[in-house]
Amino acid sequence: TDAFAPVVTAGFTYDFNEKWFAVGSVSYAHLQNESKITVINENTGQTLINSKADVEINPILAYAGIGMRF
């Protein structure tokens, strides 16, 4: 099924001087959904596999970088 996953992000930028800077961020997403799989033999119409699973994904993503302005 379709699902909606909100994402929360917090980050910063720090200037060392006019040329050099650092950036960083942390993001969190929460996805919860249900997956159903049904396999049917097309010749006989018999159901071969019927499966249902709950899917929950909670990634935490971190980013850090150093940059230079031209």
Contacts in CASP RR format, 6 or more apart in sequence:
PFRMAT RR
TARGET T0000
AUTHOR 0000-0000-0000
METHOD contacts of the structure
MODEL  1
TDAFAPVVTAGFTYDFNEKWFAVGSVSYAHLQNESKITVINENTGQTLIN
SKADVEINPILAYAGIGMRF
1 33 0 8 1.000
1 34 0 8 1.000
3 31 0 8 1.000
3 32 0 8 1.000
3 33 0 8 1.000
5 29 0 8 1.000
5 30 0 8 1.000
5 31 0 8 1.000
5 57 0 8 1.000
6 29 0 8 1.000
6 30 0 8 1.000
7 27 0 8 1.000
7 28 0 8 1.000
7 29 0 8 1.000
8 27 0 8 1.000
8 28 0 8 1.000
8 29 0 8 1.000
9 25 0 8 1.000
9 26 0 8 1.000
9 27 0 8 1.000
9 28 0 8 1.000
10 25 0 8 1.000
10 26 0 8 1.000
11 23 0 8 1.000
11 24 0 8 1.000
11 25 0 8 1.000
11 26 0 8 1.000
12 23 0 8 1.000
12 24 0 8 1.000
12 25 0 8 1.000
13 21 0 8 1.000
13 22 0 8 1.000
13 23 0 8 1.000
13 24 0 8 1.000
14 21 0 8 1.000
14 22 0 8 1.000
14 23 0 8 1.000
15 21 0 8 1.000
16 22 0 8 1.000
18 69 0 8 1.000
19 68 0 8 1.000
19 69 0 8 1.000
20 66 0 8 1.000
20 67 0 8 1.000
20 68 0 8 1.000
20 69 0 8 1.000
21 66 0 8 1.000
21 67 0 8 1.000
21 68 0 8 1.000
21 69 0 8 1.000
22 64 0 8 1.000
22 65 0 8 1.000
22 66 0 8 1.000
22 67 0 8 1.000
23 63 0 8 1.000
23 64 0 8 1.000
23 65 0 8 1.000
23 66 0 8 1.000
23 67 0 8 1.000
24 62 0 8 1.000
24 63 0 8 1.000
24 64 0 8 1.000
24 65 0 8 1.000
25 62 0 8 1.000
25 63 0 8 1.000
26 60 0 8 1.000
26 61 0 8 1.000
26 62 0 8 1.000
26 63 0 8 1.000
27 60 0 8 1.000
27 61 0 8 1.000
27 62 0 8 1.000
27 63 0 8 1.000
28 58 0 8 1.000
28 59 0 8 1.000
28 60 0 8 1.000
28 61 0 8 1.000
29 57 0 8 1.000
29 58 0 8 1.000
29 59 0 8 1.000
29 61 0 8 1.000
30 57 0 8 1.000
30 58 0 8 1.000
31 55 0 8 1.000
31 56 0 8 1.000
31 57 0 8 1.000
31 58 0 8 1.000
32 54 0 8 1.000
32 55 0 8 1.000
32 56 0 8 1.000
32 57 0 8 1.000
33 54 0 8 1.000
33 55 0 8 1.000
33 56 0 8 1.000
34 52 0 8 1.000
34 53 0 8 1.000
34 54 0 8 1.000
34 55 0 8 1.000
35 52 0 8 1.000
35 53 0 8 1.000
35 54 0 8 1.000
35 55 0 8 1.000
36 51 0 8 1.000
36 52 0 8 1.000
37 49 0 8 1.000
37 50 0 8 1.000
37 51 0 8 1.000
37 52 0 8 1.000
38 47 0 8 1.000
38 49 0 8 1.000
38 50 0 8 1.000
38 51 0 8 1.000
39 47 0 8 1.000
39 48 0 8 1.000
39 49 0 8 1.000
39 50 0 8 1.000
40 46 0 8 1.000
40 47 0 8 1.000
40 48 0 8 1.000
41 47 0 8 1.000
41 48 0 8 1.000
END
